[in-house]
Amino acid sequence: MDLFNVYPLVNITPVKALGATLWDENGQEYLDFYGGHAVISIGHSHPHYVRRISEQLNQIGFYSNSVQIPIQAELAQKLGEVSGYPDYSLFLCNSGAEANENALKLASFHTGKKHVIAFKGAFHGRTSGAVAATDNAKIVAPFNAGHGISFVGYDLADAERVMQTEEVCAVIVEPIQGVGGIIMPSDEFLQGLAALCKAHGVVFVADEVQSGYGRSGRFFAHQHAGIQPDIISVAKGMGNGFPIGGILISPELKASYGLLGTTFGGNHLACAAALAVLEVIEQENLIAHADELGGFLRAELEAHAGAQEIRGRGLMVGIKYDFPIKDLRDKLLTEKHIFVGNASDPTVLRLLPPLNITRAEVDQFLQALFELTEKSVDVIHQASALD
């Protein structure tokens, strides 16, 4: 049997990882400035993380949600404490798409309505409702296309118009769009959107799957705007590579038996991984570190990258050039041995390093980027002169 061929793969096979460093099967070392789509929050193979999971595995690795699993309550308490949401409830699942799926389902149960407002450029996952709310027709199958979704820009009047004309159960928004190219609605827009949702009885869902867990320099990116969504979806950095997701749920939304469910969500190993992440974030002060080092990174990029725009907050950074970045990204990987990311906008380079990246590693990346972009800009200028 062959694998179902849906991923374009680079010809690199990582076999070992530590911190922000990867090694391939030939012993070549790579700097990880992408973290596997923002998943690696506390660095690869962090010793506390490895120890936590190993100890749990030696006790019990899994049982279903039909029994008492005290480590789930331990995780909920720690997450509430570190995130600033101690009065919210936690539902655990396995991925970001599943988290968003459950968020929208819960909003529909709560309001008795079914229409959803999402935003242009959004990416919320590939499951049925989540992909319907994703602004990419290429990955929406006919089976997924029957959901009631309105895509609007960052325009409060447009959002209110839909609320007035449709039976809207939820608004779902990324406080920082990841796949879209590190696009940020303004704090004022998010504040106005939260007020509109409250006025119209609409559940406000913040998709923090990529932007959460300290990546923006706050635990959640929406906290820069001083708002409190009704539901917050999390995943990626939550488990540092172990599959886990969840939604944080306002006390106004009530639970009942059978309302939501999952077989693997909140299993013992996943909770151990997630607790290790929170403990390291807290003990190593990684949110403040991401804020400070991210500020330095963006300042250096603004001064020297020769880019049209530097986007983002903390260690969630987008570099928008006036040329497609594919060749630049490839050269960073093959010549400088640095992993970076792209976006749906082909001119945006996306940076999502581990939150415990060091200043020396940031300098290594900047030196490589500036050397390559200077060459890239020269080539583009030469080509333009020939046109």
PyMOL commands that set and color helices and strands:
alter all, ss='L'
color gray80, all
select helices_A, chain A and resi 35-38+47-57+70-83+96-111+128-132+137-139+142-144+156-165+187-200+221-225+236-238+268-283+286-304+326-334+359-386
alter helices_A, ss='H'
color red, helices_A
select strands_A, chain A and resi 14-18+21-24+29-32+89-93+115-119+149-152+168-173+203-207+231-234+245-249+309-313+316-320+338-339+348-351
alter strands_A, ss='S'
color yellow, strands_A
deselect
rebuild
show_as cartoon
